């Protein structure tokens, strides 16, 4: 009773508000996790959502063990994230960042519980595991950068060299090693200031609903491949700037519209696979000469010169 009297009504109100928000987050994750299981997905989200919901209810009731329950969620989440995403920064971000932030918020609610050893243990456990999640993300961050120079793949014996290899830009960094350098000797220090815009091209999309053009165009032969924020892939003539063809997957997300680039491969028949789920045949770029033999990007695709949109 003495410990109970040390907590006044402001703490009770804060516990109700903070715990209620945590419970709401847990309920949303629980519902989404249940639907994911119905779709034969991972059971993690439903289990984590149920535990977070229970932790939120315990916070509302000012139970000193609420933090310990969420600490268990963080520990399981950390192990699950590493098991699913490996020690890779971007796969770990959606799995660890939000739970760590929620843990820091719970730290602000835990003091509303009655004082005691259990409450202190809850706080330390949540703090340690939240920092551990952020620490793993920080340790994995350097893996997103390219250090040094990568070895280029050896030329396949008997394979025909790609056409216009010097002017092609077939990868995000131009080549498999990510050199980001175009060996075009017609442009040098003496004439670079004389360069003028040869042509401009408009995709026809309006920058609404948070749309942003973030793609790095690819050039293969006389064709430039671009993608719009809604994953429309367009082939443009590199010399004239005129459109050759476009492929619209009819994907219209309500927010955060991005397409950061396309991927290219050669094969016998053209095919486009888009990140929104569509997989549709598209016409080849005129004048593009594919190598004699190449490996398709996906096992099921018999594909020709065509891009793959990647959001």
HUMOUR-V240047 format. One record per residue. N is the residue number from 1. PHI is phi in degrees with one decimal (* if undefined). PSI is psi in degrees with one decimal (NA if undefined). Layout:
# HUMOUR-V240047
((N & PHI & PSI) (N & PHI & PSI))
This chain:
# HUMOUR-V240047
((1 & * & -35.1) (2 & -63.5 & -42.8) (3 & -66.3 & -35.4) (4 & -64.4 & -34.3) (5 & -73.7 & -17.2) (6 & -75.2 & -11.1) (7 & -106.8 & 118.2) (8 & -91.7 & -174.3) (9 & -66.2 & -32.2) (10 & -59.4 & -39.1) (11 & -66.6 & -37.1) (12 & -64.8 & -41.9) (13 & -64.9 & -43.7) (14 & -62.7 & -38.8) (15 & -64.1 & -39.2) (16 & -66.6 & -42.3) (17 & -70.3 & -52.2) (18 & -63.7 & -45.8) (19 & -64.7 & -36.0) (20 & -63.3 & -39.8) (21 & -64.8 & -42.2) (22 & -63.2 & -42.5) (23 & -63.2 & -37.6) (24 & -64.1 & -43.4) (25 & -59.7 & -44.5) (26 & -62.4 & -39.0) (27 & -65.0 & -40.5) (28 & -64.6 & -44.9) (29 & -65.1 & -38.5) (30 & -61.9 & -44.9) (31 & -64.9 & -46.5) (32 & -64.6 & -36.9) (33 & -66.6 & -36.0) (34 & -63.8 & -41.6) (35 & -66.0 & -36.3) (36 & -64.4 & -39.5) (37 & -64.3 & -38.5) (38 & -59.3 & -30.3) (39 & -92.7 & 16.8) (40 & 66.4 & 34.7) (41 & -95.0 & -168.6) (42 & -70.4 & 139.1) (43 & -79.6 & -4.4) (44 & -56.7 & -47.9) (45 & -64.3 & -38.9) (46 & -66.5 & -42.9) (47 & -67.2 & -43.9) (48 & -64.8 & -41.1) (49 & -61.5 & -41.2) (50 & -63.6 & -41.7) (51 & -68.1 & -39.8) (52 & -66.5 & -40.0) (53 & -60.2 & -44.5) (54 & -64.3 & -39.4) (55 & -64.0 & -39.5) (56 & -63.7 & -42.2) (57 & -62.9 & -39.6) (58 & -66.0 & -34.8) (59 & -66.5 & -41.3) (60 & -59.6 & -39.6) (61 & -83.3 & 0.3) (62 & 60.5 & 40.2) (63 & -79.7 & 128.1) (64 & -66.2 & -16.2) (65 & -91.3 & 4.8) (66 & -59.7 & -40.6) (67 & -66.6 & -36.3) (68 & -63.6 & -38.5) (69 & -63.4 & -43.3) (70 & -70.2 & -29.8) (71 & -61.7 & -37.2) (72 & -63.4 & -41.4) (73 & -59.5 & -44.2) (74 & -63.3 & -41.9) (75 & -62.9 & -45.2) (76 & -65.8 & -39.9) (77 & -62.8 & -40.9) (78 & -62.0 & -46.7) (79 & -65.8 & -41.6) (80 & -64.8 & -41.0) (81 & -62.8 & -43.0) (82 & -68.0 & -34.7) (83 & -69.1 & -38.9) (84 & -84.0 & -43.6) (85 & -101.0 & -8.5) (86 & 67.1 & -169.6) (87 & -89.4 & 56.1) (88 & -117.9 & 129.6) (89 & -59.4 & -56.0) (90 & -65.5 & -40.4) (91 & -64.1 & -26.8) (92 & -80.6 & -25.5) (93 & -56.9 & -53.8) (94 & -69.4 & -18.0) (95 & -90.2 & -26.8) (96 & -117.6 & -31.0) (97 & -65.3 & -52.8) (98 & -61.8 & -44.5) (99 & -60.3 & -35.3) (100 & -67.0 & -41.7) (101 & -63.8 & -42.2) (102 & -62.6 & -36.5) (103 & -63.1 & -40.5) (104 & -65.2 & -35.4) (105 & -66.6 & -42.0) (106 & -61.6 & -32.5) (107 & -59.0 & -31.5) (108 & -75.9 & -19.1) (109 & -95.2 & -28.7) (110 & -55.3 & -39.8) (111 & -59.5 & -15.0) (112 & -73.8 & -14.7) (113 & -75.2 & 158.4) (114 & -58.1 & 143.3) (115 & -63.8 & 148.6) (116 & 161.2 & 172.0) (117 & -63.9 & -38.5) (118 & -65.3 & -39.4) (119 & -64.3 & -43.1) (120 & -62.9 & -41.1) (121 & -63.7 & -38.0) (122 & -61.2 & -46.0) (123 & -61.7 & -46.1) (124 & -65.6 & -38.3) (125 & -66.1 & -45.8) (126 & -64.6 & -42.7) (127 & -62.0 & -45.9) (128 & -63.2 & -43.6) (129 & -75.9 & -30.8) (130 & -64.8 & -44.3) (131 & -64.3 & -36.6) (132 & -62.5 & -42.0) (133 & -63.0 & -45.9) (134 & -65.1 & -37.6) (135 & -63.4 & -40.2) (136 & -64.3 & -40.6) (137 & -62.4 & -43.4) (138 & -63.8 & -38.8) (139 & -69.1 & -30.1) (140 & -85.4 & -14.2) (141 & -58.3 & -41.8) (142 & -58.9 & -19.8) (143 & -68.7 & -12.4) (144 & -82.2 & -7.9) (145 & -105.6 & 151.6) (146 & -97.4 & 121.5) (147 & -110.7 & 139.1) (148 & 72.0 & -156.9) (149 & -124.4 & 127.2) (150 & -78.7 & 151.8) (151 & -78.4 & 132.6) (152 & -77.8 & 145.3) (153 & -64.8 & 144.7) (154 & -67.7 & 147.4) (155 & -67.1 & 131.6) (156 & -73.8 & 128.8) (157 & -61.2 & 128.4) (158 & 86.3 & -7.2) (159 & -80.9 & 141.4) (160 & -75.3 & 135.7) (161 & -67.7 & 146.2) (162 & -65.2 & 145.7) (163 & -68.9 & 144.2) (164 & 51.9 & 45.3) (165 & -60.5 & -34.1) (166 & -66.9 & -35.7) (167 & -96.6 & -8.1) (168 & -71.3 & 151.3) (169 & -135.3 & 82.9) (170 & -92.2 & -7.0) (171 & -131.7 & 167.7) (172 & -55.3 & -41.2) (173 & -103.5 & 25.7) (174 & 79.1 & -46.2) (175 & -130.3 & 170.3) (176 & -59.1 & -24.2) (177 & -86.6 & -3.6) (178 & 67.0 & 39.5) (179 & -69.1 & -27.9) (180 & 55.7 & 40.3) (181 & -137.4 & 129.6) (182 & -104.3 & 116.6) (183 & -78.6 & 65.7) (184 & -108.0 & 106.0) (185 & -83.9 & -4.5) (186 & -71.5 & -20.6) (187 & -106.0 & 122.6) (188 & -142.3 & -174.2) (189 & -65.8 & -25.9) (190 & -78.1 & -28.7) (191 & -119.4 & 1.9) (192 & -63.4 & -30.1) (193 & -77.0 & -6.1) (194 & -95.4 & -0.7) (195 & -65.3 & 142.0) (196 & -131.0 & 158.5) (197 & -67.8 & 122.9) (198 & -83.1 & -40.8) (199 & -163.7 & 160.5) (200 & -125.9 & 156.3) (201 & -137.7 & 134.0) (202 & -111.9 & 132.5) (203 & -77.7 & -21.7) (204 & 93.4 & -2.9) (205 & -92.3 & 141.4) (206 & -92.0 & 141.2) (207 & -77.3 & 67.4) (208 & -110.8 & 172.1) (209 & 53.8 & 38.7) (210 & 73.8 & 20.2) (211 & -70.3 & 144.0) (212 & -143.6 & 136.5) (213 & -83.0 & 111.0) (214 & -124.7 & 9.5) (215 & -82.8 & 151.6) (216 & -102.9 & 110.2) (217 & -62.8 & 151.0) (218 & -109.4 & 146.2) (219 & -122.5 & 127.3) (220 & -130.4 & 113.0) (221 & 64.0 & -125.8) (222 & -100.6 & 20.9) (223 & -124.5 & 134.0) (224 & -107.4 & 129.6) (225 & -107.8 & 127.0) (226 & -129.8 & 163.5) (227 & -133.7 & 147.3) (228 & -92.7 & 170.7) (229 & -57.9 & -23.9) (230 & -100.1 & 23.4) (231 & 68.7 & 25.4) (232 & -80.4 & 122.6) (233 & -96.0 & 130.1) (234 & -127.2 & 134.7) (235 & -102.8 & 127.3) (236 & -122.6 & 138.1) (237 & -66.3 & 124.3) (238 & -68.3 & -25.3) (239 & -88.4 & -41.1) (240 & -102.0 & -20.9) (241 & 79.5 & 11.0) (242 & -88.0 & 145.8) (243 & -71.7 & 133.2) (244 & -93.0 & -49.2) (245 & -162.4 & 164.2) (246 & -142.4 & 152.9) (247 & -127.6 & 116.6) (248 & -105.2 & 114.9) (249 & -77.6 & -2.2) (250 & 62.7 & 35.4) (251 & -100.3 & 119.3) (252 & -126.5 & 76.5) (253 & -64.7 & 152.9) (254 & -80.5 & -18.1) (255 & -159.8 & 167.3) (256 & 55.7 & 53.4) (257 & -82.2 & 116.4) (258 & -142.8 & 146.8) (259 & -143.3 & 112.8) (260 & -90.2 & 0.1) (261 & 155.0 & 176.4) (262 & -123.4 & 160.3) (263 & -115.1 & 153.1) (264 & -128.6 & 141.1) (265 & -148.4 & 164.3) (266 & -112.9 & 149.5) (267 & -168.4 & -165.5) (268 & -83.9 & -28.6) (269 & -135.4 & 142.9) (270 & -76.3 & 145.5) (271 & -157.4 & 144.4) (272 & -120.4 & 131.0) (273 & -120.8 & 121.6) (274 & -107.3 & 154.8) (275 & -67.6 & -20.0) (276 & -78.4 & -0.5) (277 & 111.0 & -15.8) (278 & -77.4 & 151.4) (279 & -144.9 & 96.6) (280 & -132.5 & 141.3) (281 & -70.7 & 140.0) (282 & -132.1 & 154.2) (283 & -71.0 & 151.0) (284 & -76.3 & 158.9) (285 & -75.4 & 131.6) (286 & -67.7 & 137.8) (287 & 89.0 & -9.4) (288 & -79.2 & 129.3) (289 & -110.2 & 107.4) (290 & -74.4 & 157.2) (291 & -61.0 & 163.0) (292 & -61.7 & -34.1) (293 & -151.4 & 141.1) (294 & -153.5 & 162.5) (295 & -97.5 & 128.7) (296 & -62.9 & 156.0) (297 & -74.9 & -27.2) (298 & -127.6 & 146.8) (299 & -58.7 & -31.2) (300 & -87.3 & -7.7) (301 & -98.3 & 128.7) (302 & -103.2 & 97.8) (303 & -123.4 & 157.6) (304 & -115.6 & -162.9) (305 & -59.8 & 108.2) (306 & -162.6 & 151.6) (307 & -92.4 & 161.7) (308 & -123.0 & 119.1) (309 & -76.6 & 135.5) (310 & -127.0 & 116.7) (311 & -75.2 & NA))
